[in-house]
């Protein structure tokens, strides 16, 4: 799985989104998650923005290995929300019972 973070140079919120993503993602690299920052004004960024219908920045997409969108987060995510979303997407989020008894997947 991978996360694309779409940003633009004129976006006042993009640096904060990038900071949060860069702080959270290293905890999940060992689970197979990768990260790419996509600048929407580059040729690659323009192509990907059209492909994924990006209308505003910052926008984070969680994609499966074939490039299919699994989850979209528009705006600056909170660190907790980003972690919950990643864990749910990767199937790492345990049930309430798992948490009580300390069971891990």
Backbone as a printed PyTorch tensor [residue, N CA C, xyz], in Angstrom:
tensor([[[  0.8310,  -1.1720,   0.0000],
         [  0.0000,   0.0000,   0.0000],
         [  0.8750,   1.2350,   0.0000]],

        [[  0.2940,   2.3150,  -0.4810],
         [  1.0540,   3.5600,  -0.4920],
         [  0.1360,   4.7360,  -0.1950]],

        [[  0.7590,   5.7970,   0.2490],
         [  0.0440,   7.0450,   0.4730],
         [  0.6260,   8.0820,  -0.4630]],

        [[ -0.2580,   8.7280,  -1.2190],
         [  0.1050,   9.8920,  -2.0150],
         [ -0.4340,  11.1050,  -1.2730]],

        [[  0.4330,  12.0820,  -1.0400],
         [ -0.0020,  13.3500,  -0.4600],
         [  0.1230,  14.4050,  -1.5440]],

        [[ -1.0250,  14.9190,  -1.9960],
         [ -1.0590,  15.9410,  -3.0330],
         [ -0.9430,  17.3100,  -2.3800]],

        [[  0.0470,  18.0880,  -2.8330],
         [  0.3070,  19.4130,  -2.2640],
         [  0.5260,  20.4250,  -3.3850]],

        [[  0.3930,  21.6960,  -3.0250],
         [  0.7260,  22.7690,  -3.9680],
         [  1.5190,  23.8400,  -3.2410]],

        [[  2.3380,  24.5640,  -3.9910],
         [  3.2320,  25.5520,  -3.3900],
         [  2.4810,  26.7170,  -2.7500]],

        [[  1.3040,  27.0550,  -3.2410],
         [  0.5480,  28.1740,  -2.6890],
         [ -0.3840,  27.7910,  -1.5570]],

        [[ -0.3690,  26.5510,  -1.1520],
         [ -1.2820,  26.0480,  -0.1240],
         [ -0.7220,  26.3270,   1.2670]],

        [[ -1.4470,  27.1000,   2.0890],
         [ -0.9370,  27.4010,   3.4240],
         [ -1.0300,  26.2140,   4.3820]],

        [[ -1.8450,  25.2090,   4.0680],
         [ -2.0550,  24.0750,   4.9630],
         [ -1.2000,  22.8570,   4.6100]],

        [[ -0.6390,  22.8500,   3.4190],
         [  0.1290,  21.6920,   2.9490],
         [  1.3640,  21.3850,   3.8040]],

        [[  2.1430,  22.3720,   4.2430],
         [  3.3020,  22.0330,   5.0770],
         [  2.9150,  21.3070,   6.3720]],

        [[  1.8100,  21.7020,   6.9700],
         [  1.3490,  21.0500,   8.2080],
         [  0.9320,  19.6010,   7.9130]],

        [[  0.1980,  19.3940,   6.8160],
         [ -0.2130,  18.0430,   6.4420],
         [  1.0100,  17.1630,   6.1970]],

        [[  1.9910,  17.7100,   5.4960],
         [  3.2100,  16.9470,   5.2050],
         [  3.9590,  16.5980,   6.4880]],

        [[  4.0050,  17.5320,   7.4170],
         [  4.6750,  17.3010,   8.7010],
         [  4.0170,  16.1390,   9.4570]],

        [[  2.6840,  16.1230,   9.4820],
         [  1.9630,  15.0520,  10.1800],
         [  2.1850,  13.7120,   9.4940]],

        [[  2.0740,  13.6870,   8.1790],
         [  2.2700,  12.4460,   7.4310],
         [  3.6810,  11.9150,   7.6530]],

        [[  4.6780,  12.7730,   7.5960],
         [  6.0710,  12.3410,   7.7750],
         [  6.3460,  11.8550,   9.1950]],

        [[  5.5990,  12.3650,  10.1700],
         [  5.7810,  11.9340,  11.5570],
         [  5.1210,  10.5620,  11.7950]],

        [[  3.9900,  10.3060,  11.1530],
         [  3.2170,   9.0890,  11.3900],
         [  3.7200,   7.9040,  10.5690]],

        [[  4.0100,   8.1050,   9.2990],
         [  4.2780,   6.9840,   8.3820],
         [  5.4550,   6.0880,   8.7340]],

        [[  6.5480,   6.5840,   9.2850],
         [  7.6460,   5.6650,   9.5900],
         [  7.2400,   4.4850,  10.4790]],

        [[  6.2050,   4.6530,  11.2880],
         [  5.7350,   3.5600,  12.1420],
         [  5.1130,   2.4270,  11.3310]],

        [[  4.7960,   2.6760,  10.0650],
         [  4.0920,   1.6870,   9.2470],
         [  4.8980,   1.2080,   8.0360]],

        [[  6.1060,   1.7070,   7.8580],
         [  6.9190,   1.2600,   6.7240],
         [  7.1670,  -0.2400,   6.7860]],

        [[  7.3720,  -0.7710,   7.9890],
         [  7.6290,  -2.2070,   8.1210],
         [  6.3930,  -3.0470,   7.7840]],

        [[  5.2360,  -2.4150,   7.7090],
         [  3.9910,  -3.0980,   7.3470],
         [  3.7180,  -3.0010,   5.8470]],

        [[  4.6690,  -2.4300,   5.1030],
         [  4.5450,  -2.3660,   3.6480],
         [  3.9780,  -1.0700,   3.1110]],

        [[  3.8480,  -0.0590,   3.9440],
         [  3.3110,   1.2220,   3.4990],
         [  4.4360,   2.0930,   2.9600]],

        [[  4.2010,   2.7420,   1.8210],
         [  5.1800,   3.6800,   1.2600],
         [  4.5130,   5.0400,   1.0920]],

        [[  5.3200,   6.0580,   0.8580],
         [  4.8280,   7.4350,   0.8150],
         [  5.4420,   8.1810,  -0.3600]],

        [[  4.6010,   8.9840,  -1.0170],
         [  5.0840,   9.8840,  -2.0590],
         [  4.3660,  11.2180,  -1.9340]],

        [[  5.1580,  12.2750,  -1.9640],
         [  4.5720,  13.6130,  -2.0160],
         [  4.4090,  13.9680,  -3.4880]],

        [[  3.2110,  14.3950,  -3.8590],
         [  2.9110,  14.7260,  -5.2410],
         [  2.6360,  16.2160,  -5.3410]],

        [[  3.5130,  16.9250,  -6.0400],
         [  3.3010,  18.3610,  -6.2860],
         [  2.4060,  18.4870,  -7.5190]],

        [[  1.2410,  19.1030,  -7.3390],
         [  0.2350,  19.0880,  -8.4070],
         [  0.6060,  19.9240,  -9.6280]],

        [[  1.6190,  20.7680,  -9.5090],
         [  1.9970,  21.5970, -10.6580],
         [  3.0520,  20.9540, -11.5470]],

        [[  3.5910,  19.8010, -11.1420],
         [  4.5410,  19.0880, -11.9980],
         [  3.7560,  18.2750, -13.0250]],

        [[  4.4230,  17.7880, -14.0450],
         [  3.7140,  16.9970, -15.0590],
         [  3.1570,  15.7120, -14.4490]],

        [[  3.9290,  15.0490, -13.6080],
         [  3.4340,  13.8480, -12.9310],
         [  2.2510,  14.2110, -12.0380]],

        [[  2.3850,  15.3130, -11.3040],
         [  1.3130,  15.7520, -10.4130],
         [  0.0260,  16.0790, -11.1550]],

        [[  0.1560,  16.7170, -12.3080],
         [ -1.0300,  17.0290, -13.1180],
         [ -1.7250,  15.7560, -13.5710]],

        [[ -0.9360,  14.7990, -14.0530],
         [ -1.5020,  13.5270, -14.5190],
         [ -2.1970,  12.7710, -13.3810]],

        [[ -1.5250,  12.6900, -12.2340],
         [ -2.1140,  11.9770, -11.1050],
         [ -3.3220,  12.7100, -10.5290]],

        [[ -3.2840,  14.0350, -10.5560],
         [ -4.4260,  14.8230, -10.0700],
         [ -5.6660,  14.5610, -10.9000]],

        [[ -5.4870,  14.4440, -12.2020],
         [ -6.6140,  14.1260, -13.0870],
         [ -7.0730,  12.6900, -12.8420]],

        [[ -6.1140,  11.7750, -12.7830],
         [ -6.4460,  10.3540, -12.5960],
         [ -7.2510,  10.1200, -11.3260]],

        [[ -6.8640,  10.8040, -10.2260],
         [ -7.5240,  10.5870,  -8.9400],
         [ -8.5310,  11.6840,  -8.5840]],

        [[ -8.8250,  12.5710,  -9.5400],
         [ -9.8380,  13.6070,  -9.3470],
         [ -9.5650,  14.4720,  -8.1050]],

        [[ -8.3470,  14.9870,  -8.0190],
         [ -7.9510,  15.8420,  -6.8980],
         [ -8.4620,  17.2530,  -7.1540]],

        [[ -9.2620,  17.7560,  -6.2270],
         [ -9.8650,  19.0800,  -6.3780],
         [ -9.2730,  20.1260,  -5.4410]],

        [[ -8.6190,  19.6870,  -4.3580],
         [ -8.0380,  20.6390,  -3.4140],
         [ -6.8210,  20.0160,  -2.7380]],

        [[ -6.0090,  20.8800,  -2.1790],
         [ -4.8270,  20.4270,  -1.4560],
         [ -4.8890,  20.9820,  -0.0410]],

        [[ -4.3440,  20.2530,   0.9010],
         [ -3.7410,  18.9280,   0.7880],
         [ -4.8050,  17.8390,   0.7040]],

        [[ -4.4900,  16.7980,  -0.0430],
         [ -5.3150,  15.5970,  -0.1110],
         [ -4.3850,  14.3920,  -0.0200]],

        [[ -4.7030,  13.4960,   0.9030],
         [ -3.9390,  12.2600,   1.0520],
         [ -4.7930,  11.1090,   0.5430]],

        [[ -4.1950,  10.2750,  -0.2840],
         [ -4.8650,   9.0830,  -0.7830],
         [ -4.1210,   7.8560,  -0.2810]],

        [[ -4.8750,   6.8900,   0.1980],
         [ -4.3040,   5.5880,   0.5180],
         [ -4.6970,   4.6830,  -0.6430]],

        [[ -3.6850,   4.0920,  -1.2640],
         [ -3.8820,   3.2770,  -2.4650],
         [ -3.4280,   1.8510,  -2.2110]],

        [[ -4.1160,   0.8880,  -2.8590],
         [ -3.6410,  -0.4830,  -2.7790],
         [ -2.4620,  -0.6450,  -3.7440]],

        [[ -1.9110,  -1.8340,  -3.8000],
         [ -0.7100,  -2.0630,  -4.6160],
         [ -0.9420,  -1.8980,  -6.1060]],

        [[ -2.1910,  -1.9770,  -6.5450],
         [ -2.4840,  -1.7760,  -7.9660],
         [ -2.8220,  -0.3210,  -8.2870]],

        [[ -2.7940,   0.5560,  -7.2710],
         [ -3.0700,   1.9740,  -7.4960],
         [ -4.5210,   2.3570,  -7.3240]],

        [[ -5.3450,   1.4440,  -6.8540],
         [ -6.7580,   1.7290,  -6.6300],
         [ -6.9240,   2.4660,  -5.2990]],

        [[ -7.7280,   3.5300,  -5.3310],
         [ -7.9550,   4.3220,  -4.1260],
         [ -8.7640,   3.5270,  -3.1010]],

        [[ -8.2500,   3.5160,  -1.8600],
         [ -8.9330,   2.8540,  -0.7610],
         [ -9.5780,   3.8920,   0.1520]],

        [[ -8.8360,   4.9690,   0.4170],
         [ -9.3080,   5.9990,   1.3440],
         [ -8.7670,   7.3450,   0.9180]],

        [[ -9.5690,   8.3970,   1.1330],
         [ -9.1920,   9.7700,   0.7920],
         [ -9.3680,  10.6410,   2.0310]],

        [[ -8.3450,  11.4500,   2.3190],
         [ -8.4240,  12.4150,   3.4050],
         [ -8.1400,  13.7890,   2.8050]],

        [[ -9.1450,  14.6520,   2.8280],
         [ -9.0050,  16.0090,   2.2860],
         [ -8.7730,  16.9540,   3.4510]],

        [[ -7.7650,  17.8150,   3.3250],
         [ -7.4270,  18.7470,   4.3960],
         [ -6.3080,  18.1910,   5.2480]],

        [[ -6.0160,  18.8870,   6.3270],
         [ -4.9450,  18.4720,   7.2270],
         [ -5.5080,  17.4460,   8.2070]],

        [[ -5.0080,  16.2160,   8.1610],
         [ -5.5230,  15.2090,   9.0920],
         [ -4.9240,  15.3960,  10.4740]],

        [[ -5.6700,  15.0150,  11.4890],
         [ -5.0540,  14.9730,  12.8130],
         [ -4.1590,  13.7340,  12.8360]],

        [[ -3.1730,  13.7480,  13.6940],
         [ -2.2670,  12.6080,  13.7820],
         [ -3.0360,  11.3460,  14.1870]],

        [[ -3.9500,  11.4720,  15.1520],
         [ -4.7350,  10.3190,  15.6050],
         [ -5.6200,   9.7700,  14.4980]],

        [[ -6.2740,  10.6610,  13.7470],
         [ -7.1430,  10.2210,  12.6660],
         [ -6.3420,   9.5050,  11.5790]],

        [[ -5.1840,  10.0380,  11.2550],
         [ -4.3450,   9.4070,  10.2380],
         [ -3.9030,   8.0170,  10.6990]],

        [[ -3.4830,   7.8970,  11.9500],
         [ -3.0790,   6.5870,  12.4880],
         [ -4.2400,   5.5900,  12.4540]],

        [[ -5.4160,   6.0210,  12.9120],
         [ -6.5870,   5.1330,  12.9030],
         [ -6.9280,   4.6800,  11.4880]],

        [[ -6.8880,   5.6140,  10.5460],
         [ -7.2080,   5.2880,   9.1560],
         [ -6.2110,   4.2930,   8.5840]],

        [[ -4.9240,   4.5190,   8.8170],
         [ -3.8810,   3.6140,   8.3160],
         [ -4.0370,   2.2340,   8.9450]],

        [[ -4.2280,   2.1870,  10.2510],
         [ -4.3400,   0.8990,  10.9360],
         [ -5.5740,   0.1210,  10.4730]],

        [[ -6.6730,   0.8250,  10.2800],
         [ -7.8800,   0.1570,   9.7940],
         [ -7.6540,  -0.3660,   8.3720]],

        [[ -7.0320,   0.4610,   7.5370],
         [ -6.7790,   0.0860,   6.1460],
         [ -5.8280,  -1.1040,   6.0540]],

        [[ -4.8180,  -1.1400,   6.9040],
         [ -3.8450,  -2.2320,   6.8940],
         [ -4.3380,  -3.4610,   7.6610]],

        [[ -5.4940,  -3.3500,   8.3020],
         [ -6.0190,  -4.4650,   9.0840],
         [ -5.3090,  -4.6640,  10.3960]],

        [[ -4.7270,  -3.5900,  10.9390],
         [ -3.9750,  -3.6860,  12.1850],
         [ -4.8080,  -3.3330,  13.4080]],

        [[ -5.9520,  -2.7410,  13.1870],
         [ -6.7550,  -2.2620,  14.2980],
         [ -7.4700,  -3.4430,  14.9500]],

        [[ -7.1400,  -3.6910,  16.2160],
         [ -7.7550,  -4.7960,  16.9340],
         [ -9.1120,  -4.4210,  17.4960]],

        [[ -9.8340,  -5.4110,  17.9170],
         [-11.1470,  -5.1780,  18.5030],
         [-11.0040,  -4.7100,  19.9450]],

        [[-12.1130,  -4.3040,  20.5200],
         [-12.1520,  -3.8750,  21.9140],
         [-11.7020,  -5.0220,  22.8260]],

        [[-12.1390,  -6.2370,  22.5350],
         [-11.7660,  -7.4130,  23.3330],
         [-10.2560,  -7.6440,  23.2430]],

        [[ -9.6950,  -7.4860,  22.0430],
         [ -8.2460,  -7.6390,  21.8700],
         [ -7.4900,  -6.6730,  22.7700]],

        [[ -7.9960,  -5.4410,  22.8570],
         [ -7.3260,  -4.4170,  23.6670],
         [ -7.4040,  -4.7530,  25.1540]],

        [[ -8.5580,  -5.2590,  25.5810],
         [ -8.7470,  -5.5990,  27.0070],
         [ -7.7530,  -6.7000,  27.4260]],

        [[ -7.6450,  -7.7300,  26.6020],
         [ -6.8000,  -8.8660,  26.9620],
         [ -5.3740,  -8.7580,  26.4540]],

        [[ -5.0660,  -7.6770,  25.7320],
         [ -3.7150,  -7.4730,  25.2470],
         [ -3.3320,  -8.3470,  24.0780]],

        [[ -4.3520,  -8.9130,  23.3840],
         [ -4.0700,  -9.7380,  22.2170],
         [ -3.6540,  -8.8600,  21.0660]],

        [[ -2.7260,  -9.3450,  20.2920],
         [ -2.2720,  -8.5910,  19.1130],
         [ -2.3660,  -9.4850,  17.9120]],

        [[ -2.5680,  -8.8340,  16.7610],
         [ -2.5990,  -9.5850,  15.5000],
         [ -1.2050,  -9.9170,  15.0790]]])
